[in-house]
Amino acid sequence: MVAAFHYSGEAAPRVRSLVFCFPYHERKAVVPDLTYDSQDTAGAAPTKTFAELGLPGVLVHQLADDGKRTAFPIQQDTLPDSLAGRDVLGRGRTGSGKTLAFCLPMVARLGEQGHAPRPGKDEVPHPRGLILAPTRELANQINDVLAPLAAVYGLRTTTVYGGVRYGRQVADLKAGADIVVACPGRLEDLIDQHALTLADVEIVVLDEADEMADMGFLPPIRRLLGQTEADAQHMLFSATLDHGVDAVVEEFLDHPKVHSVDEATSAVDLMTHHVFKVSRNDKAALVRTLASGRGRRILFTRTKFQAKRLAKDLTQHGIPAAELHGNLNQNQRDRNLQAFEGGDVNVLVATDVAARGIDVSGVDLVVQVDPPEDAKSFTHRSGRTARAGKSGDVVTIMLPDQKRMVHGLLRQAGIHVAPLEVRPDSAQVLELVGEQAEPVHGWTLPELQRRRKPAGGGRTRKDGRGTRQGTDGERRPKRSPQAAKARRRARAQERERRRELEQGQRREATAEQRAFAESVLGDVHSVRDARDERRRGHDPKRGKRTEGAHPSHGHDTSRRQAGKRIHRKGQRIVRDERSEDAKRHERRMQARQQPRRKGHGKRKQTPFRRGGR
């Protein structure tokens, strides 16, 4: 095993990162037990620009247009190896810039080969890049970062996850998607439907591998990785290597280069933690006070019901709040998250589904209304703030009976802070909230805004988010309500015209059928008049009145035939349009006319035996 130490400066050397190279048979023993000295990683070595790390010039210019010129530590460590095509195992805390760390080398390597042609009519789509993520929100966040970079080379990207219809995803795959960002469950469904194949995948990325392991995704991940090329490049990014992640590393990564910037449970220097101890009666008022500031804030609850109830309570008290939890469909998730990202609402109430994959800039405060179940969730909840070098505060609300549990979470997370007993109007709380926003009563969540399709996305279509885009990537202007009303009126008139046309055709067909029946059966009207006379009690054939007699009680079969509405093609009956009751009555009358078989219907009697003999 070889360890490479990097340091700079005239002072005593400080370990910045360790790169381990070890044989295949030693990985199982070494990888899960790796430890690193990650103190003061931001100042251990001078930051490098993306150009100095070997990134192609077109990508450097694209990043510069977005204001990104220097690499974060995790990007600075992994890019040289990933651009060279080596397998990489990256470990780092949330918000450390891992998404760009694997998107840049994937786009750079696939872009050199050009984009794949559109699959033929009978050809199964075969993407060349695959990124696996645990949640839909994280998949969308990755694609938002990846799509502008891929468009530089003309590469197409798409997302694949459950909760939405298959049509848009299948259409994107058939259009020749080069890179697929997917959740394992829906990806396996599409593979079973022969909507794509992974046989040509050259680069595979597993993001938040430990989270996918916690969600039970490791078996499908192993099946999916087994369908890719044996010599494909694998990049795995995970905060920890527990719950079977080490087994995936051992099986699929070939002599990986291991990079770590910080431990999974390390606290961010710019993140300030507060633990507020409050009575149960004052908790609701304290939460409303913490949510009343002007900055963006995320409030985490334990259950989906609590998230929905808290968002409704805040909105009723003049604090607009959007909710994000597992009971929402994908359109509702997109709408609520887009409202929070776009600034329509400053408060997002969420469960742990938002603890990962939500990368919203400028979140000033994270409030843990209900403490999480474990230290890992505590760390990932807190990681929604103090991202990308910015500061942020995290408040954990603790009830008197939760003291022992909260102390255990803080100890496991490596956070040392003393609980502070407060009330909703305490000076410490008001100082943390800052300037309060004006109450907004009667607020309702705006409709889902139309998303822009990334540049270079191709043809005009409606994507899964309801966006109609042009080939230039620009949104079409929104239609006015008057135009929408006129469009609905025109559609209603068209439906009425078609209905009248169909009714006229049916009337013409009925007249032709009646004329044809008269030519075959004779005067239908005279037959109907005779039938009506019989129903009134007068039988013209017998010449007498039959009180209470039903026309079908006799043996005249011609009267029953007259009741049939039939179509004839030549001399063959095509269809009998009588009701089921009429047909059933005719069968019953025919059965009455048939002679009963001898002995039919008689019960057999057992001879009487006296005394049981």
C-alpha positions as CSV (number, residue, x, y, z in Angstrom):
1,M,0.0,0.0,0.0
2,V,1.3,3.4,-0.9
3,A,0.1,6.7,0.7
4,A,0.8,10.1,-0.9
5,F,0.9,13.1,1.4
6,H,0.3,16.6,0.1
7,Y,1.2,19.8,2.0
8,S,2.3,23.3,1.3
9,G,3.5,26.3,3.3
10,E,6.6,27.0,5.4
11,A,5.0,25.9,8.6
12,A,4.9,22.3,9.8
13,P,3.3,20.1,7.2
14,R,-0.4,19.3,7.7
15,V,-2.1,16.3,6.0
16,R,-4.6,17.6,3.5
17,S,-5.7,14.4,1.9
18,L,-4.6,10.8,1.6
19,V,-4.7,8.9,-1.6
20,F,-4.5,5.1,-1.1
21,C,-3.5,2.7,-3.8
22,F,-3.9,-0.9,-2.7
23,P,-4.3,-4.3,-4.4
24,Y,-7.7,-5.7,-5.1
25,H,-7.6,-8.4,-2.4
26,E,-6.8,-5.8,0.3
27,R,-9.8,-3.5,-0.4
28,K,-12.3,-5.2,1.9
29,A,-10.0,-4.9,4.9
30,V,-8.9,-1.4,4.2
31,V,-11.7,0.6,2.7
32,P,-14.3,0.5,5.5
33,D,-11.7,1.6,8.1
34,L,-10.2,4.6,6.3
35,T,-9.7,7.7,8.5
36,Y,-8.5,11.1,7.5
37,D,-7.2,14.3,9.0
38,S,-9.5,16.9,7.6
39,Q,-8.8,19.9,9.7
40,D,-8.9,23.2,8.0
41,T,-9.2,21.7,4.5
42,A,-10.0,25.1,3.0
43,G,-6.7,26.6,4.0
44,A,-4.4,23.6,3.8
45,A,-3.4,24.2,0.2
46,P,-4.0,26.9,-2.4
47,T,-7.2,26.4,-4.4
48,K,-6.7,25.6,-8.1
49,T,-8.7,26.7,-11.1
50,F,-10.5,24.2,-13.3
51,A,-8.1,24.9,-16.1
52,E,-5.2,23.9,-13.9
53,L,-6.9,20.6,-13.1
54,G,-7.0,19.6,-16.8
55,L,-10.6,20.4,-17.6
56,P,-11.3,21.1,-21.3
57,G,-11.5,24.8,-22.3
58,V,-15.1,24.7,-23.3
59,L,-16.2,23.5,-19.9
60,V,-13.9,26.0,-18.2
61,H,-15.6,28.9,-20.1
62,Q,-19.1,27.4,-19.3
63,L,-18.2,27.3,-15.6
64,A,-16.8,30.8,-15.7
65,D,-20.0,32.1,-17.2
66,D,-21.8,30.8,-14.1
67,G,-19.2,32.4,-11.8
68,K,-17.3,29.2,-11.0
69,R,-13.6,29.6,-11.5
70,T,-11.9,27.7,-8.6
71,A,-12.6,24.2,-7.5
72,F,-13.8,23.0,-4.1
73,P,-11.6,20.6,-2.3
74,I,-13.5,17.5,-3.3
75,Q,-13.4,18.6,-6.9
76,Q,-9.7,19.5,-6.7
77,D,-8.9,16.0,-5.3
78,T,-11.0,13.8,-7.6
79,L,-10.9,15.6,-11.0
80,P,-7.3,14.5,-12.1
81,D,-8.1,10.8,-11.5
82,S,-11.7,10.9,-12.8
83,L,-10.6,12.7,-16.0
84,A,-8.0,10.0,-16.5
85,G,-10.7,7.3,-16.5
86,R,-9.8,5.8,-13.1
87,D,-12.4,4.5,-10.6
88,V,-12.9,7.0,-7.8
89,L,-14.3,6.6,-4.3
90,G,-15.2,10.0,-2.9
91,R,-16.2,10.7,0.7
92,G,-17.3,14.1,1.9
93,R,-19.9,15.9,3.9
94,T,-23.1,17.2,2.3
95,G,-22.7,20.5,0.4
96,S,-19.0,19.9,-0.4
97,G,-19.5,20.1,-4.2
98,K,-19.7,16.4,-5.1
99,T,-22.2,16.9,-8.0
100,L,-19.8,18.9,-10.1
101,A,-17.0,16.5,-9.1
102,F,-18.6,13.7,-11.1
103,C,-20.6,15.7,-13.7
104,L,-17.5,17.4,-15.1
105,P,-15.4,14.3,-15.9
106,M,-18.4,12.4,-17.3
107,V,-19.3,15.2,-19.7
108,A,-15.6,15.8,-20.6
109,R,-15.0,12.1,-21.4
110,L,-18.2,11.4,-23.3
111,G,-18.1,14.8,-25.1
112,E,-14.8,13.9,-26.7
113,Q,-16.6,11.0,-28.5
114,G,-19.5,13.2,-29.6
115,H,-23.2,12.5,-29.0
116,A,-24.8,9.2,-30.0
117,P,-27.1,9.1,-33.0
118,R,-30.8,8.6,-32.5
119,P,-31.8,4.9,-32.1
120,G,-33.4,3.3,-35.1
121,K,-37.1,2.2,-35.1
122,D,-36.3,-1.3,-34.0
123,E,-33.2,-0.4,-32.0
124,V,-33.2,-0.3,-28.2
125,P,-31.9,3.0,-26.8
126,H,-28.4,2.6,-25.3
127,P,-27.1,5.5,-23.2
128,R,-23.4,5.8,-22.5
129,G,-23.5,7.5,-19.1
130,L,-25.5,6.5,-16.0
131,I,-26.0,8.4,-12.7
132,L,-27.9,6.6,-9.9
133,A,-29.5,8.7,-7.2
134,P,-31.8,7.7,-4.2
135,T,-34.6,10.3,-4.6
136,R,-36.4,12.2,-7.4
137,E,-35.4,15.5,-6.0
138,L,-31.8,14.6,-6.1
139,A,-32.1,13.3,-9.6
140,N,-33.6,16.6,-10.7
141,Q,-30.9,18.6,-8.9
142,I,-28.2,16.6,-10.6
143,N,-29.8,17.0,-14.0
144,D,-30.0,20.7,-13.5
145,V,-26.3,20.9,-13.0
146,L,-25.5,18.3,-15.7
147,A,-27.7,19.5,-18.6
148,P,-25.9,22.9,-19.3
149,L,-22.5,21.2,-19.2
150,A,-23.7,18.4,-21.6
151,A,-25.3,21.0,-23.9
152,V,-21.8,22.4,-24.6
153,Y,-20.9,19.1,-26.4
154,G,-24.5,18.5,-27.8
155,L,-25.1,15.7,-25.4
156,R,-28.6,14.9,-24.4
157,T,-29.6,14.1,-20.8
158,T,-32.8,12.8,-19.2
159,T,-34.2,11.9,-15.8
160,V,-35.8,8.5,-15.0
161,Y,-37.8,8.1,-11.7
162,G,-41.1,6.9,-10.5
163,G,-44.2,8.9,-9.7
164,V,-44.6,10.2,-13.2
165,R,-45.8,8.7,-16.5
166,Y,-43.6,6.6,-18.6
167,G,-44.3,8.5,-21.9
168,R,-41.9,11.4,-21.5
169,Q,-39.1,9.2,-20.2
170,V,-39.4,6.7,-23.0
171,A,-39.6,9.5,-25.6
172,D,-36.4,11.0,-24.3
173,L,-34.6,7.7,-24.4
174,K,-35.7,7.1,-28.0
175,A,-34.6,10.6,-28.9
176,G,-31.0,9.4,-28.1
177,A,-30.3,10.4,-24.5
178,D,-26.5,10.1,-23.9
179,I,-26.7,10.4,-20.1
180,V,-29.4,9.1,-17.8
181,V,-29.9,10.3,-14.3
182,A,-32.1,7.6,-12.7
183,C,-33.6,6.1,-9.5
184,P,-33.0,2.4,-9.4
185,G,-36.6,1.3,-9.2
186,R,-38.0,3.0,-12.4
187,L,-34.8,2.2,-14.3
188,E,-35.3,-1.5,-13.7
189,D,-38.9,-1.2,-14.9
190,L,-37.9,0.5,-18.2
191,I,-35.2,-2.2,-18.7
192,D,-37.7,-4.9,-18.2
193,Q,-39.9,-3.2,-20.8
194,H,-37.0,-3.1,-23.3
195,A,-37.1,0.7,-23.3
196,L,-33.3,0.9,-22.9
197,T,-30.2,-1.2,-22.3
198,L,-27.1,-0.6,-20.2
199,A,-24.8,-2.7,-22.3
200,D,-23.0,0.4,-23.8
201,V,-22.7,2.4,-20.5
202,E,-19.1,3.6,-20.2
203,I,-19.3,5.7,-17.0
204,V,-21.4,4.9,-13.9
205,V,-21.8,7.2,-10.9
206,L,-23.4,6.3,-7.6
207,D,-24.3,9.4,-5.7
208,E,-25.3,9.2,-2.0
209,A,-24.6,5.5,-2.0
210,D,-25.1,5.2,1.8
211,E,-28.6,6.7,1.4
212,M,-29.5,4.2,-1.3
213,A,-28.3,1.5,1.0
214,D,-30.5,2.8,3.8
215,M,-33.5,2.8,1.5
216,G,-32.9,-0.9,0.4
217,F,-31.6,-0.1,-3.1
218,L,-28.5,-2.2,-2.9
219,P,-29.9,-5.3,-4.6
220,P,-31.2,-3.5,-7.6
221,I,-28.0,-1.5,-7.8
222,R,-26.0,-4.7,-8.0
223,R,-28.3,-6.0,-10.7
224,L,-28.0,-2.7,-12.7
225,L,-24.2,-2.5,-12.4
226,G,-23.9,-6.1,-13.5
227,Q,-25.5,-5.1,-16.8
228,T,-22.9,-2.5,-17.7
229,E,-19.6,-3.0,-19.4
230,A,-17.0,-4.8,-17.4
231,D,-14.4,-2.1,-18.1
232,A,-16.7,0.9,-17.4
233,Q,-15.5,3.7,-15.2
234,H,-17.2,3.7,-11.8
235,M,-17.4,6.7,-9.5
236,L,-19.0,6.2,-6.1
237,F,-19.7,9.2,-3.8
238,S,-20.8,8.4,-0.3
239,A,-20.7,10.0,3.2
240,T,-20.1,6.6,4.8
241,L,-19.2,3.1,3.8
242,D,-21.7,1.2,6.0
243,H,-24.8,-0.8,5.3
244,G,-23.2,-2.8,2.5
245,V,-21.7,0.0,0.5
246,D,-18.2,-1.5,1.1
247,A,-19.4,-4.7,-0.6
248,V,-20.4,-2.7,-3.7
249,V,-17.0,-1.0,-3.7
250,E,-15.3,-4.4,-3.5
251,E,-17.3,-6.0,-6.2
252,F,-17.5,-3.3,-8.9
253,L,-14.7,-0.7,-8.4
254,D,-11.4,-1.7,-9.8
255,H,-8.5,-0.3,-7.7
256,P,-10.3,2.9,-6.8
257,K,-8.6,6.1,-5.9
258,V,-10.0,7.1,-2.5
259,H,-10.5,10.8,-1.7
260,S,-12.0,12.3,1.4
261,V,-12.3,16.0,2.4
262,D,-14.2,15.6,5.6
263,E,-15.8,13.0,7.8
264,A,-19.5,12.4,7.3
265,T,-20.3,13.6,10.8
266,S,-18.0,16.6,10.9
267,A,-19.5,20.0,11.6
268,V,-19.1,22.8,9.2
269,D,-17.1,25.8,10.4
270,L,-19.6,28.3,9.2
271,M,-22.6,26.5,10.7
272,T,-23.8,27.6,14.1
273,H,-25.9,25.1,16.1
274,H,-28.5,26.1,18.7
275,V,-30.6,23.8,21.0
276,F,-33.7,25.4,22.3
277,K,-35.4,23.7,25.2
278,V,-39.1,24.7,25.3
279,S,-42.3,23.5,27.0
280,R,-44.8,21.6,25.0
281,N,-47.3,24.5,25.3
282,D,-44.9,27.0,23.9
283,K,-43.5,24.9,21.0
284,A,-46.1,25.9,18.4
285,A,-45.6,29.6,19.1
286,L,-41.8,29.2,19.0
287,V,-41.9,27.5,15.6
288,R,-44.1,30.3,14.2
289,T,-41.6,32.8,15.5
290,L,-38.6,31.1,14.0
291,A,-40.5,30.8,10.6
292,S,-41.5,34.5,10.6
293,G,-38.2,35.9,9.4
294,R,-37.4,37.3,5.9
295,G,-34.7,34.8,5.0
296,R,-35.2,31.3,3.6
297,R,-35.7,28.6,6.1
298,I,-36.5,24.9,6.1
299,L,-38.5,23.3,8.9
300,F,-38.0,19.5,9.4
301,T,-40.7,17.3,10.9
302,R,-40.7,13.6,11.7
303,T,-43.8,12.5,9.8
304,K,-45.7,13.5,6.7
305,F,-48.8,14.3,8.6
306,Q,-46.9,16.7,10.9
307,A,-45.4,18.4,7.8
308,K,-48.8,18.9,6.2
309,R,-50.4,20.2,9.4
310,L,-47.5,22.6,10.2
311,A,-47.5,24.1,6.7
312,K,-51.2,24.7,7.0
313,D,-50.9,26.2,10.4
314,L,-48.2,28.6,9.4
315,T,-50.1,29.7,6.3
316,Q,-53.2,30.4,8.4
317,H,-51.1,32.6,10.7
318,G,-49.9,34.7,7.8
319,I,-46.6,32.9,7.1
320,P,-46.8,31.3,3.6
321,A,-45.2,27.8,3.7
322,A,-44.9,25.1,1.1
323,E,-44.7,21.4,2.1
324,L,-42.5,18.6,0.8
325,H,-43.1,15.0,1.8
326,G,-43.8,11.5,0.4
327,N,-47.5,11.9,0.2
328,L,-47.2,14.4,-2.7
329,N,-47.1,13.3,-6.3
330,Q,-44.2,14.5,-8.5
331,N,-46.0,17.5,-10.0
332,Q,-46.9,18.7,-6.5
333,R,-43.3,18.2,-5.4
334,D,-42.0,20.1,-8.4
335,R,-44.5,22.9,-7.8
336,N,-43.7,23.3,-4.1
337,L,-40.0,23.1,-4.5
338,Q,-40.0,25.5,-7.4
339,A,-42.0,28.0,-5.3
340,F,-39.4,27.8,-2.6
341,E,-36.5,28.1,-5.1
342,G,-38.1,30.9,-7.0
343,G,-38.7,33.0,-3.8
344,D,-42.5,32.8,-4.0
345,V,-42.4,31.4,-0.5
346,N,-39.6,31.6,2.1
347,V,-40.6,28.7,4.3
348,L,-40.4,25.0,3.3
349,V,-41.8,22.4,5.7
350,A,-40.4,19.0,4.9
351,T,-39.7,15.5,6.1
352,D,-36.4,13.7,5.7
353,V,-37.2,13.3,2.0
354,A,-35.7,16.8,1.7
355,A,-32.6,16.1,3.9
356,R,-30.7,15.1,0.7
357,G,-30.9,16.4,-2.8
358,I,-32.2,19.9,-2.0
359,D,-29.6,22.3,-3.0
360,V,-31.2,25.8,-2.6
361,S,-28.8,28.7,-2.2
362,G,-29.3,31.2,0.6
363,V,-31.0,29.0,3.2
364,D,-30.3,31.0,6.3
365,L,-31.9,28.8,8.9
366,V,-32.8,25.1,9.4
367,V,-35.2,24.3,12.2
368,Q,-35.5,20.7,13.4
369,V,-39.0,20.9,14.8
370,D,-38.8,17.2,15.7
371,P,-35.4,15.7,16.3
372,P,-34.4,13.0,13.8
373,E,-34.0,9.3,14.5
374,D,-30.2,9.1,14.1
375,A,-27.1,11.3,13.8
376,K,-26.8,10.8,10.1
377,S,-30.2,12.3,9.4
378,F,-29.2,15.1,11.9
379,T,-26.1,15.9,9.8
380,H,-27.9,15.8,6.5
381,R,-30.8,18.0,7.7
382,S,-28.3,20.5,9.0
383,G,-26.4,20.4,5.7
384,R,-29.2,22.3,3.9
385,T,-27.6,25.5,5.2
386,A,-24.0,26.7,5.3
387,R,-23.4,25.4,1.8
388,A,-20.6,26.4,-0.6
389,G,-18.8,28.5,1.9
390,K,-21.8,30.5,3.2
391,S,-22.8,30.7,6.8
392,G,-26.0,29.4,8.4
393,D,-27.8,28.5,11.6
394,V,-29.4,25.2,12.8
395,V,-31.9,25.2,15.6
396,T,-33.0,21.9,17.3
397,I,-36.1,22.2,19.3
398,M,-36.1,20.0,22.4
399,L,-39.0,19.1,24.7
400,P,-38.2,18.3,28.3
401,D,-38.7,14.5,27.7
402,Q,-36.4,14.5,24.7
403,K,-33.3,15.7,26.5
404,R,-31.6,12.3,26.6
405,M,-32.2,11.6,23.0
406,V,-31.0,15.0,21.7
407,H,-27.8,14.8,23.8
408,G,-27.1,11.4,22.2
409,L,-27.6,12.8,18.7
410,L,-25.3,15.7,19.3
411,R,-22.6,13.5,20.8
412,Q,-22.8,11.1,17.8
413,A,-22.7,14.1,15.4
414,G,-19.7,15.6,17.1
415,I,-21.5,18.8,18.1
416,H,-20.9,20.4,21.5
417,V,-23.5,22.9,22.4
418,A,-25.4,23.5,25.6
419,P,-29.2,23.6,25.5
420,L,-30.8,26.9,26.2
421,E,-34.2,27.2,27.8
422,V,-36.3,29.8,25.8
423,R,-39.7,31.2,25.3
424,P,-41.2,32.4,21.9
425,D,-40.3,36.0,22.9
426,S,-36.9,35.4,24.3
427,A,-34.1,37.7,23.2
428,Q,-32.0,34.8,21.8
429,V,-34.9,33.7,19.6
430,L,-35.7,37.2,18.2
431,E,-32.0,37.9,17.5
432,L,-31.8,34.7,15.5
433,V,-34.9,35.4,13.5
434,G,-33.8,38.9,12.6
435,E,-36.2,41.2,10.7
436,Q,-39.7,39.7,10.6
437,A,-41.6,39.6,7.3
438,E,-45.0,41.2,6.9
439,P,-47.9,38.7,7.5
440,V,-49.6,37.5,4.3
441,H,-53.2,36.3,4.9
442,G,-55.2,34.4,2.3
443,W,-52.1,33.2,0.5
444,T,-52.4,30.2,-1.8
445,L,-49.6,28.3,-3.5
446,P,-49.2,29.5,-7.1
447,E,-49.6,27.1,-10.0
448,L,-46.7,25.1,-11.2
449,Q,-44.4,27.4,-13.2
450,R,-43.2,26.1,-16.6
451,R,-39.5,25.0,-16.5
452,R,-37.1,25.8,-19.2
453,K,-35.7,23.0,-21.2
454,P,-31.9,23.0,-21.3
455,A,-30.2,24.5,-24.3
456,G,-29.5,21.9,-27.0
457,G,-32.4,19.7,-25.8
458,G,-33.6,19.1,-29.4
459,R,-37.1,19.0,-30.7
460,T,-40.2,20.8,-29.6
461,R,-42.3,18.8,-27.2
462,K,-44.1,18.7,-23.9
463,D,-41.9,17.3,-21.2
464,G,-43.0,15.6,-18.0
465,R,-43.2,18.9,-16.2
466,G,-45.7,20.3,-18.6
467,T,-43.3,22.7,-20.3
468,R,-43.7,23.4,-24.0
469,Q,-40.3,24.5,-25.3
470,G,-38.8,25.4,-28.7
471,T,-35.6,24.2,-30.2
472,D,-33.9,27.4,-29.0
473,G,-34.7,26.5,-25.3
474,E,-36.9,29.6,-24.8
475,R,-40.3,29.5,-23.2
476,R,-43.2,30.4,-25.2
477,P,-45.3,33.3,-23.9
478,K,-48.1,32.4,-21.6
479,R,-51.6,32.5,-23.1
480,S,-54.1,35.0,-21.7
481,P,-57.3,33.8,-19.9
482,Q,-59.4,35.2,-22.7
483,A,-57.5,33.0,-25.2
484,A,-57.9,30.0,-23.1
485,K,-61.7,30.6,-22.8
486,A,-62.0,31.0,-26.5
487,R,-60.0,27.8,-27.0
488,R,-62.4,25.9,-24.7
489,R,-65.4,27.4,-26.4
490,A,-64.1,26.3,-29.8
491,R,-63.5,22.8,-28.5
492,A,-67.0,22.6,-27.1
493,Q,-68.5,23.7,-30.5
494,E,-66.5,21.1,-32.3
495,R,-67.7,18.4,-29.9
496,E,-71.4,19.5,-30.5
497,R,-70.9,19.5,-34.2
498,R,-69.5,16.0,-34.2
499,R,-72.3,14.8,-31.9
500,E,-75.0,16.2,-34.3
501,L,-73.3,14.6,-37.2
502,E,-73.2,11.2,-35.5
503,Q,-76.9,11.5,-34.5
504,G,-77.8,12.3,-38.1
505,Q,-75.9,9.3,-39.4
506,R,-77.6,7.1,-36.9
507,R,-81.0,8.4,-37.9
508,E,-80.3,7.7,-41.6
509,A,-79.0,4.2,-40.8
510,T,-82.2,3.5,-38.8
511,A,-84.4,4.7,-41.6
512,E,-82.6,2.4,-44.1
513,Q,-82.9,-0.5,-41.7
514,R,-86.6,0.1,-41.3
515,A,-87.2,0.2,-45.0
516,F,-85.2,-3.0,-45.5
517,A,-87.1,-4.8,-42.7
518,E,-90.4,-3.8,-44.3
519,S,-89.3,-5.2,-47.7
520,V,-88.5,-8.5,-46.0
521,L,-91.1,-8.8,-43.3
522,G,-93.9,-6.9,-44.8
523,D,-95.8,-4.0,-43.3
524,V,-94.1,-3.5,-39.9
525,H,-96.7,-1.0,-38.8
526,S,-99.7,-3.4,-39.3
527,V,-97.8,-6.0,-37.3
528,R,-97.2,-3.5,-34.5
529,D,-100.9,-2.4,-34.6
530,A,-102.0,-6.1,-34.2
531,R,-99.6,-6.5,-31.3
532,D,-101.0,-3.4,-29.6
533,E,-104.6,-4.8,-30.1
534,R,-103.6,-8.1,-28.4
535,R,-102.1,-6.2,-25.5
536,R,-105.4,-4.4,-25.1
537,G,-107.1,-7.8,-24.9
538,H,-108.5,-8.3,-28.4
539,D,-107.2,-11.1,-30.6
540,P,-108.0,-10.5,-34.2
541,K,-107.2,-14.1,-35.3
542,R,-109.3,-15.8,-32.6
543,G,-112.1,-13.1,-32.9
544,K,-112.6,-12.9,-29.1
545,R,-111.3,-10.9,-26.2
546,T,-108.8,-12.5,-23.9
547,E,-108.9,-10.8,-20.6
548,G,-105.5,-10.5,-18.9
549,A,-103.8,-12.4,-21.7
550,H,-100.2,-11.4,-22.6
551,P,-99.4,-11.5,-26.3
552,S,-96.5,-13.9,-25.7
553,H,-98.6,-16.4,-23.8
554,G,-100.1,-17.9,-27.0
555,H,-98.4,-20.2,-29.5
556,D,-98.2,-17.7,-32.4
557,T,-94.5,-17.3,-33.0
558,S,-95.0,-14.7,-35.7
559,R,-95.9,-12.2,-33.0
560,R,-92.6,-12.8,-31.2
561,Q,-90.7,-12.4,-34.5
562,A,-92.4,-9.1,-35.0
563,G,-90.9,-7.8,-31.8
564,K,-87.4,-8.5,-33.0
565,R,-85.3,-5.6,-34.3
566,I,-83.0,-7.3,-36.7
567,H,-80.7,-6.5,-39.5
568,R,-80.6,-8.8,-42.4
569,K,-77.7,-9.4,-44.8
570,G,-79.3,-11.4,-47.5
571,Q,-81.2,-14.0,-45.5
572,R,-78.9,-14.2,-42.5
573,I,-79.5,-12.4,-39.2
574,V,-76.6,-10.2,-38.4
575,R,-77.5,-8.8,-35.0
576,D,-80.4,-9.1,-32.6
577,E,-80.9,-5.7,-31.0
578,R,-83.6,-6.7,-28.5
579,S,-83.1,-6.3,-24.8
580,E,-81.9,-9.1,-22.7
581,D,-85.3,-9.3,-20.9
582,A,-87.1,-9.8,-24.3
583,K,-84.6,-12.6,-25.3
584,R,-85.0,-14.2,-21.9
585,H,-88.8,-14.2,-22.1
586,E,-88.7,-15.7,-25.6
587,R,-86.5,-18.6,-24.3
588,R,-88.8,-19.2,-21.4
589,M,-91.9,-19.4,-23.7
590,Q,-90.1,-21.8,-26.1
591,A,-89.3,-24.0,-23.1
592,R,-93.0,-24.1,-22.1
593,Q,-94.0,-25.3,-25.6
594,Q,-91.7,-28.3,-25.6
595,P,-93.2,-31.5,-24.2
596,R,-91.9,-32.5,-20.8
597,R,-89.9,-35.7,-20.7
598,K,-91.3,-38.7,-18.9
599,G,-90.4,-38.7,-15.2
600,H,-88.8,-35.3,-15.4
601,G,-89.2,-33.2,-12.3
602,K,-90.7,-35.9,-10.1
603,R,-89.2,-36.4,-6.7
604,K,-88.1,-39.9,-5.7
605,Q,-89.7,-41.0,-2.5
606,T,-88.0,-43.3,0.0
607,P,-90.2,-46.2,1.1
608,F,-91.4,-46.0,4.7
609,R,-89.6,-48.3,7.1
610,R,-91.1,-49.1,10.4
611,G,-88.9,-49.2,13.5
612,G,-85.9,-48.3,11.5
613,R,-85.7,-51.8,9.9
